[in-house]
Amino acid sequence: MQELAPSIMLQDYLEKLPIHIQDDFQEIVSLMSLIAPDATLSLKSGMPLFEIDHEGLFGLAARPGYLSLYIPDSQLLSHFEERLLPAHMGSDCFHFENLDKMNINVIAELLGRVKSDLVQKIQHKKIDLH
């Protein structure tokens, strides 16, 4: 089975989204790529997922009428809960209907913290293996 290139995979995913969600989706994926240019992009659990060393970094899924941004650290996510309003919180994600109503700087800060924390975790694993 041949793997699709990330750009083709993303384009295929985007084409299936409602028009009003596509722009917000693309903006968040661009932000994720900017924050984690060394991450690989794959399609897992039916959504685009950014990974570093096969560890989930963050994912973005389109749902009917909103987007869900998945974060692997629910404790970190809870620290950002108030600053992410008007988003609705899930156990490992937050949902928002319109990116224009969100503070993109807070989202960028959260994504940056997630990346930093994961990179530290990976480095500690590598040190422990030696």
N, CA and C atoms as an extended XYZ file, in Angstrom:
390
Properties=species:S:1:pos:R:3:atomname:S:1:resname:S:1:resid:I:1 pbc="F F F"
N         0.844       -1.179        0.000 N   MET     1
C         0.000        0.000        0.000 CA  MET     1
C         0.888        1.241        0.000 C   MET     1
N         0.634        2.146       -0.914 N   GLN     2
C         1.430        3.354       -1.035 CA  GLN     2
C         0.855        4.445       -0.141 C   GLN     2
N         1.757        5.137        0.592 N   GLU     3
C         1.309        6.233        1.443 CA  GLU     3
C         1.142        7.486        0.603 C   GLU     3
N         0.133        8.263        0.945 N   LEU     4
C        -0.073        9.534        0.271 CA  LEU     4
C         0.852       10.578        0.864 C   LEU     4
N         1.334       11.486        0.028 N   ALA     5
C         2.122       12.607        0.525 CA  ALA     5
C         1.216       13.462        1.410 C   ALA     5
N         1.801       14.095        2.446 N   PRO     6
C         0.977       14.899        3.354 CA  PRO     6
C         0.116       15.941        2.650 C   PRO     6
N         0.650       16.596        1.616 N   SER     7
C        -0.138       17.626        0.938 CA  SER     7
C        -1.341       17.021        0.214 C   SER     7
N        -1.170       15.846       -0.382 N   ILE     8
C        -2.282       15.178       -1.064 CA  ILE     8
C        -3.304       14.694       -0.041 C   ILE     8
N        -2.810       14.137        1.050 N   MET     9
C        -3.684       13.645        2.113 CA  MET     9
C        -4.517       14.794        2.685 C   MET     9
N        -3.862       15.933        2.950 N   LEU    10
C        -4.575       17.085        3.492 CA  LEU    10
C        -5.588       17.621        2.495 C   LEU    10
N        -5.199       17.694        1.235 N   GLN    11
C        -6.105       18.201        0.208 CA  GLN    11
C        -7.348       17.324        0.111 C   GLN    11
N        -7.161       16.023        0.168 N   ASP    12
C        -8.286       15.094        0.123 CA  ASP    12
C        -9.207       15.305        1.323 C   ASP    12
N        -8.612       15.462        2.500 N   TYR    13
C        -9.394       15.697        3.723 CA  TYR    13
C       -10.152       17.025        3.609 C   TYR    13
N        -9.461       18.066        3.142 N   LEU    14
C       -10.067       19.397        3.020 CA  LEU    14
C       -11.259       19.411        2.072 C   LEU    14
N       -11.128       18.713        0.958 N   GLU    15
C       -12.193       18.715       -0.046 CA  GLU    15
C       -13.499       18.150        0.489 C   GLU    15
N       -13.417       17.344        1.524 N   LYS    16
C       -14.619       16.747        2.106 CA  LYS    16
C       -15.282       17.652        3.148 C   LYS    16
N       -14.614       18.746        3.510 N   LEU    17
C       -15.141       19.640        4.546 CA  LEU    17
C       -16.100       20.663        3.962 C   LEU    17
N       -17.059       21.106        4.775 N   PRO    18
C       -17.906       22.217        4.335 CA  PRO    18
C       -17.032       23.445        4.061 C   PRO    18
N       -17.412       24.214        3.074 N   ILE    19
C       -16.636       25.387        2.661 CA  ILE    19
C       -16.346       26.316        3.837 C   ILE    19
N       -17.335       26.558        4.690 N   HIS    20
C       -17.150       27.526        5.779 CA  HIS    20
C       -16.148       27.051        6.835 C   HIS    20
N       -15.774       25.783        6.824 N   ILE    21
C       -14.810       25.252        7.794 CA  ILE    21
C       -13.409       25.147        7.181 C   ILE    21
N       -13.328       25.091        5.865 N   GLN    22
C       -12.043       24.870        5.199 CA  GLN    22
C       -10.993       25.928        5.536 C   GLN    22
N       -11.366       27.210        5.525 N   ASP    23
C       -10.390       28.273        5.796 CA  ASP    23
C        -9.827       28.179        7.206 C   ASP    23
N       -10.709       27.985        8.195 N   ASP    24
C       -10.250       27.854        9.578 CA  ASP    24
C        -9.351       26.632        9.730 C   ASP    24
N        -9.731       25.546        9.084 N   PHE    25
C        -8.941       24.311        9.146 CA  PHE    25
C        -7.539       24.560        8.586 C   PHE    25
N        -7.479       25.180        7.411 N   GLN    26
C        -6.186       25.445        6.779 CA  GLN    26
C        -5.331       26.379        7.628 C   GLN    26
N        -5.957       27.367        8.263 N   GLU    27
C        -5.200       28.301        9.096 CA  GLU    27
C        -4.587       27.590       10.307 C   GLU    27
N        -5.339       26.701       10.933 N   ILE    28
C        -4.814       25.969       12.090 CA  ILE    28
C        -3.706       25.000       11.659 C   ILE    28
N        -3.883       24.303       10.552 N   VAL    29
C        -2.842       23.389       10.065 CA  VAL    29
C        -1.570       24.176        9.727 C   VAL    29
N        -1.719       25.359        9.140 N   SER    30
C        -0.552       26.199        8.846 CA  SER    30
C         0.160       26.608       10.127 C   SER    30
N        -0.612       26.946       11.155 N   LEU    31
C        -0.036       27.307       12.452 CA  LEU    31
C         0.706       26.113       13.058 C   LEU    31
N         0.097       24.939       12.983 N   MET    32
C         0.747       23.726       13.490 CA  MET    32
C         2.060       23.470       12.754 C   MET    32
N         2.057       23.645       11.449 N   SER    33
C         3.261       23.426       10.635 CA  SER    33
C         4.342       24.439       10.974 C   SER    33
N         3.937       25.663       11.254 N   LEU    34
C         4.883       26.710       11.625 CA  LEU    34
C         5.525       26.408       12.980 C   LEU    34
N         4.725       25.955       13.924 N   ILE    35
C         5.214       25.666       15.273 CA  ILE    35
C         6.045       24.383       15.309 C   ILE    35
N         5.686       23.421       14.493 N   ALA    36
C         6.391       22.129       14.502 CA  ALA    36
C         6.805       21.732       13.086 C   ALA    36
N         7.735       22.495       12.483 N   PRO    37
C         8.121       22.180       11.102 CA  PRO    37
C         8.809       20.822       10.963 C   PRO    37
N         9.338       20.303       12.069 N   ASP    38
C        10.018       19.010       12.047 CA  ASP    38
C         9.067       17.836       12.263 C   ASP    38
N         7.807       18.124       12.517 N   ALA    39
C         6.819       17.062       12.751 CA  ALA    39
C         6.388       16.440       11.427 C   ALA    39
N         5.982       15.180       11.502 N   THR    40
C         5.430       14.519       10.323 CA  THR    40
C         3.913       14.558       10.417 C   THR    40
N         3.296       14.610        9.284 N   LEU    41
C         1.842       14.669        9.207 CA  LEU    41
C         1.331       13.347        8.668 C   LEU    41
N         0.373       12.772        9.375 N   SER    42
C        -0.236       11.522        8.925 CA  SER    42
C        -1.737       11.606        9.166 C   SER    42
N        -2.433       10.637        8.652 N   LEU    43
C        -3.872       10.557        8.866 CA  LEU    43
C        -4.121        9.359        9.771 C   LEU    43
N        -4.540        9.632       11.004 N   LYS    44
C        -4.815        8.571       11.971 CA  LYS    44
C        -6.142        8.857       12.642 C   LYS    44
N        -6.870        7.816       12.916 N   SER    45
C        -8.202        7.942       13.521 CA  SER    45
C        -9.084        8.872       12.705 C   SER    45
N        -8.847        8.898       11.399 N   GLY    46
C        -9.669        9.695       10.505 CA  GLY    46
C        -9.399       11.182       10.539 C   GLY    46
N        -8.268       11.594       11.125 N   MET    47
C        -7.962       13.026       11.169 CA  MET    47
C        -6.466       13.244       10.959 C   MET    47
N        -6.103       14.426       10.448 N   PRO    48
C        -4.691       14.766       10.337 CA  PRO    48
C        -4.065       14.868       11.727 C   PRO    48
N        -2.895       14.245       11.870 N   LEU    49
C        -2.192       14.213       13.150 CA  LEU    49
C        -0.726       14.541       12.913 C   LEU    49
N        -0.209       15.472       13.682 N   PHE    50
C         1.207       15.803       13.648 CA  PHE    50
C         1.914       14.958       14.694 C   PHE    50
N         3.073       14.392       14.316 N   GLU    51
C         3.831       13.527       15.220 CA  GLU    51
C         5.317       13.873       15.170 C   GLU    51
N         5.981       13.638       16.298 N   ILE    52
C         7.437       13.716       16.367 CA  ILE    52
C         7.904       12.385       16.943 C   ILE    52
N         8.799       11.715       16.235 N   ASP    53
C         9.293       10.390       16.657 CA  ASP    53
C         8.148        9.425       16.973 C   ASP    53
N         7.134        9.431       16.160 N   HIS    54
C         5.961        8.556       16.296 CA  HIS    54
C         5.134        8.832       17.554 C   HIS    54
N         5.349        9.976       18.174 N   GLU    55
C         4.556       10.397       19.343 CA  GLU    55
C         3.569       11.450       18.863 C   GLU    55
N         2.295       11.289       19.227 N   GLY    56
C         1.278       12.252       18.834 CA  GLY    56
C         1.547       13.626       19.416 C   GLY    56
N         1.553       14.625       18.560 N   LEU    57
C         1.806       15.999       18.972 CA  LEU    57
C         0.490       16.755       19.090 C   LEU    57
N        -0.210       16.900       17.987 N   PHE    58
C        -1.550       17.468       17.995 CA  PHE    58
C        -2.277       17.057       16.726 C   PHE    58
N        -3.597       17.063       16.827 N   GLY    59
C        -4.430       16.681       15.700 CA  GLY    59
C        -5.575       17.661       15.545 C   GLY    59
N        -6.151       17.668       14.368 N   LEU    60
C        -7.267       18.564       14.080 CA  LEU    60
C        -8.313       17.786       13.300 C   LEU    60
N        -9.531       17.818       13.788 N   ALA    61
C       -10.612       17.087       13.122 CA  ALA    61
C       -11.787       18.015       12.867 C   ALA    61
N       -12.387       17.844       11.718 N   ALA    62
C       -13.603       18.584       11.396 CA  ALA    62
C       -14.797       17.755       11.829 C   ALA    62
N       -15.681       18.383       12.527 N   ARG    63
C       -16.931       17.768       12.972 CA  ARG    63
C       -18.068       18.584       12.368 C   ARG    63
N       -19.289       18.071       12.395 N   PRO    64
C       -20.396       18.861       11.847 CA  PRO    64
C       -20.542       20.203       12.579 C   PRO    64
N       -20.168       21.284       11.906 N   GLY    65
C       -20.355       22.624       12.453 CA  GLY    65
C       -19.226       23.165       13.304 C   GLY    65
N       -18.168       22.386       13.539 N   TYR    66
C       -17.065       22.900       14.354 CA  TYR    66
C       -15.787       22.104       14.097 C   TYR    66
N       -14.686       22.632       14.617 N   LEU    67
C       -13.400       21.945       14.556 CA  LEU    67
C       -13.002       21.508       15.952 C   LEU    67
N       -12.292       20.406       16.042 N   SER    68
C       -11.758       19.910       17.312 CA  SER    68
C       -10.245       19.832       17.195 C   SER    68
N        -9.566       20.494       18.121 N   LEU    69
C        -8.111       20.459       18.167 CA  LEU    69
C        -7.714       19.558       19.327 C   LEU    69
N        -7.011       18.476       18.999 N   TYR    70
C        -6.654       17.456       19.989 CA  TYR    70
C        -5.251       17.695       20.536 C   TYR    70
N        -5.155       17.645       21.853 N   ILE    71
C        -3.915       17.873       22.589 CA  ILE    71
C        -3.678       16.638       23.462 C   ILE    71
N        -2.475       16.040       23.442 N   PRO    72
C        -2.262       14.811       24.213 CA  PRO    72
C        -2.095       15.014       25.721 C   PRO    72
N        -2.077       16.250       26.175 N   ASP    73
C        -1.863       16.538       27.595 CA  ASP    73
C        -3.090       17.254       28.158 C   ASP    73
N        -4.008       16.493       28.741 N   SER    74
C        -5.255       17.083       29.248 CA  SER    74
C        -5.005       18.050       30.400 C   SER    74
N        -3.959       17.821       31.174 N   GLN    75
C        -3.645       18.732       32.282 CA  GLN    75
C        -3.201       20.094       31.739 C   GLN    75
N        -2.348       20.091       30.735 N   LEU    76
C        -1.932       21.343       30.106 CA  LEU    76
C        -3.132       22.037       29.479 C   LEU    76
N        -3.970       21.272       28.805 N   LEU    77
C        -5.163       21.833       28.179 CA  LEU    77
C        -6.050       22.523       29.211 C   LEU    77
N        -6.202       21.928       30.377 N   SER    78
C        -7.059       22.523       31.410 CA  SER    78
C        -6.501       23.854       31.901 C   SER    78
N        -5.178       24.034       31.863 N   HIS    79
C        -4.580       25.316       32.260 CA  HIS    79
C        -4.931       26.432       31.277 C   HIS    79
N        -5.252       26.076       30.053 N   PHE    80
C        -5.581       27.056       29.026 CA  PHE    80
C        -7.091       27.248       28.869 C   PHE    80
N        -7.877       26.495       29.602 N   GLU    81
C        -9.328       26.468       29.397 CA  GLU    81
C        -9.955       27.856       29.381 C   GLU    81
N        -9.671       28.655       30.379 N   GLU    82
C       -10.289       29.980       30.468 CA  GLU    82
C        -9.844       30.879       29.318 C   GLU    82
N        -8.587       30.757       28.935 N   ARG    83
C        -8.051       31.606       27.867 CA  ARG    83
C        -8.527       31.171       26.482 C   ARG    83
N        -9.058       29.967       26.384 N   LEU    84
C        -9.544       29.465       25.096 CA  LEU    84
C       -11.028       29.736       24.867 C   LEU    84
N       -11.669       30.400       25.803 N   LEU    85
C       -13.089       30.715       25.609 CA  LEU    85
C       -13.255       31.521       24.335 C   LEU    85
N       -14.282       31.280       23.566 N   PRO    86
C       -15.535       30.577       23.813 CA  PRO    86
C       -15.517       29.096       23.428 C   PRO    86
N       -14.331       28.505       23.317 N   ALA    87
C       -14.245       27.083       22.960 CA  ALA    87
C       -14.875       26.215       24.043 C   ALA    87
N       -15.334       25.057       23.635 N   HIS    88
C       -15.874       24.056       24.558 CA  HIS    88
C       -14.798       22.992       24.753 C   HIS    88
N       -14.607       22.586       25.989 N   MET    89
C       -13.549       21.639       26.312 CA  MET    89
C       -14.041       20.200       26.272 C   MET    89
N       -13.191       19.334       25.754 N   GLY    90
C       -13.378       17.898       25.850 CA  GLY    90
C       -12.274       17.376       26.753 C   GLY    90
N       -12.182       16.080       26.914 N   SER    91
C       -11.159       15.534       27.812 CA  SER    91
C        -9.746       15.706       27.252 C   SER    91
N        -9.595       15.643       25.942 N   ASP    92
C        -8.277       15.804       25.335 CA  ASP    92
C        -8.310       16.724       24.114 C   ASP    92
N        -9.303       17.609       24.089 N   CYS    93
C        -9.450       18.495       22.944 CA  CYS    93
C       -10.279       19.714       23.327 C   CYS    93
N       -10.309       20.669       22.415 N   PHE    94
C       -11.277       21.751       22.545 CA  PHE    94
C       -11.935       21.953       21.191 C   PHE    94
N       -13.187       22.375       21.238 N   HIS    95
C       -14.006       22.539       20.038 CA  HIS    95
C       -14.324       24.016       19.853 C   HIS    95
N       -14.294       24.460       18.615 N   PHE    96
C       -14.687       25.838       18.322 CA  PHE    96
C       -15.367       25.884       16.962 C   PHE    96
N       -16.312       26.810       16.854 N   GLU    97
C       -17.105       26.918       15.632 CA  GLU    97
C       -16.499       27.880       14.624 C   GLU    97
N       -15.811       28.907       15.128 N   ASN    98
C       -15.331       29.958       14.250 CA  ASN    98
C       -14.001       30.473       14.784 C   ASN    98
N       -12.967       30.367       14.006 N   LEU    99
C       -11.641       30.787       14.440 CA  LEU    99
C       -11.576       32.288       14.699 C   LEU    99
N       -12.412       33.065       14.019 N   ASP   100
C       -12.428       34.517       14.227 CA  ASP   100
C       -12.813       34.897       15.652 C   ASP   100
N       -13.509       34.019       16.350 N   LYS   101
C       -13.920       34.301       17.729 CA  LYS   101
C       -12.890       33.820       18.749 C   LYS   101
N       -11.841       33.178       18.268 N   MET   102
C       -10.802       32.630       19.138 CA  MET   102
C        -9.585       33.556       19.137 C   MET   102
N        -8.782       33.460       20.187 N   ASN   103
C        -7.520       34.191       20.248 CA  ASN   103
C        -6.435       33.275       19.674 C   ASN   103
N        -6.023       33.562       18.457 N   ILE   104
C        -5.052       32.710       17.769 CA  ILE   104
C        -3.715       32.677       18.511 C   ILE   104
N        -3.389       33.759       19.217 N   ASN   105
C        -2.137       33.791       19.977 CA  ASN   105
C        -2.153       32.785       21.126 C   ASN   105
N        -3.292       32.603       21.756 N   VAL   106
C        -3.415       31.621       22.839 CA  VAL   106
C        -3.287       30.208       22.266 C   VAL   106
N        -3.901       29.981       21.120 N   ILE   107
C        -3.784       28.670       20.467 CA  ILE   107
C        -2.318       28.402       20.119 C   ILE   107
N        -1.633       29.412       19.568 N   ALA   108
C        -0.216       29.256       19.219 CA  ALA   108
C         0.620       28.970       20.466 C   ALA   108
N         0.330       29.659       21.558 N   GLU   109
C         1.064       29.424       22.803 CA  GLU   109
C         0.853       27.991       23.299 C   GLU   109
N        -0.389       27.528       23.253 N   LEU   110
C        -0.699       26.161       23.674 CA  LEU   110
C         0.040       25.146       22.806 C   LEU   110
N        -0.020       25.317       21.495 N   LEU   111
C         0.654       24.388       20.591 CA  LEU   111
C         2.167       24.397       20.826 C   LEU   111
N         2.725       25.568       21.077 N   GLY   112
C         4.151       25.674       21.369 CA  GLY   112
C         4.532       24.929       22.638 C   GLY   112
N         3.700       25.051       23.666 N   ARG   113
C         3.952       24.329       24.930 CA  ARG   113
C         3.861       22.820       24.721 C   ARG   113
N         2.867       22.388       23.950 N   VAL   114
C         2.713       20.955       23.675 CA  VAL   114
C         3.968       20.429       22.981 C   VAL   114
N         4.447       21.167       21.985 N   LYS   115
C         5.649       20.725       21.267 CA  LYS   115
C         6.851       20.691       22.200 C   LYS   115
N         7.052       21.748       22.957 N   SER   116
C         8.181       21.815       23.883 CA  SER   116
C         8.151       20.660       24.885 C   SER   116
N         6.987       20.406       25.450 N   ASP   117
C         6.848       19.320       26.427 CA  ASP   117
C         7.137       17.958       25.798 C   ASP   117
N         6.649       17.743       24.571 N   LEU   118
C         6.873       16.458       23.914 CA  LEU   118
C         8.348       16.268       23.568 C   LEU   118
N         8.993       17.310       23.086 N   VAL   119
C        10.415       17.214       22.749 CA  VAL   119
C        11.227       16.873       23.999 C   VAL   119
N        10.907       17.501       25.127 N   GLN   120
C        11.596       17.178       26.386 CA  GLN   120
C        11.358       15.719       26.783 C   GLN   120
N        10.129       15.269       26.640 N   LYS   121
C         9.791       13.876       26.978 CA  LYS   121
C        10.592       12.898       26.110 C   LYS   121
N        10.677       13.188       24.825 N   ILE   122
C        11.419       12.325       23.902 CA  ILE   122
C        12.906       12.325       24.255 C   ILE   122
N        13.448       13.492       24.568 N   GLN   123
C        14.865       13.580       24.941 CA  GLN   123
C        15.145       12.781       26.207 C   GLN   123
N        14.248       12.862       27.183 N   HIS   124
C        14.428       12.093       28.419 CA  HIS   124
C        14.382       10.593       28.147 C   HIS   124
N        13.499       10.171       27.252 N   LYS   125
C        13.431        8.750       26.887 CA  LYS   125
C        14.751        8.288       26.277 C   LYS   125
N        15.301        9.122       25.392 N   LYS   126
C        16.557        8.759       24.731 CA  LYS   126
C        17.700        8.698       25.739 C   LYS   126
N        17.717        9.611       26.689 N   ILE   127
C        18.749        9.607       27.731 CA  ILE   127
C        18.610        8.359       28.594 C   ILE   127
N        17.376        8.017       28.947 N   ASP   128
C        17.127        6.839       29.777 CA  ASP   128
C        17.540        5.542       29.086 C   ASP   128
N        17.498        5.526       27.761 N   LEU   129
C        17.871        4.326       27.011 CA  LEU   129
C        19.380        4.114       26.968 C   LEU   129
N        20.127        5.160       27.225 N   HIS   130
C        21.596        5.043       27.158 CA  HIS   130
C        22.153        4.655       28.459 C   HIS   130
